[in-house]
Amino acid sequence: MAGSEASVRVVATDSKNDILAGGALRIELLKDGDAPCLLFEGSLGRRGTTEAQFRFPSGLVGNFKLRYSADTPIGATEFTLDVRL
């Protein structure tokens, strides 16, 4: 829901499902026509994980996308997921 707290656990692995220790993670809310809204920015631990806690902006209703961007020792990647607020 808009304005509510949320959290996700992210685990970074390679194509063989081996843990990628260290690195950084960003999670952004994408809104049509607006600049991305940064929800979380932090580091990945020695086990390639982080628990990202953030709050969705209040007043938003509808379908949006969350963009996850990870910068790891073997390179950078990103993916998006649909979210409905």
C-alpha angles and dihedrals in degrees: 000000000000112000093018130119120254138178137192133186113225123197118191115210136160127239090280091053092250115149117257105216117209130005136110137280133204126186118194134181111227117213122184111261095000132098114263114274112228110227100169140007122177148120133281113236131231089279092051093251141117135173105227113205120187145145124242113232114261122244097037120127127174141035120332139160130242114214116205114197120186127186109197137171090266097046145287129298139169139192137178134224129195118244130182119211 
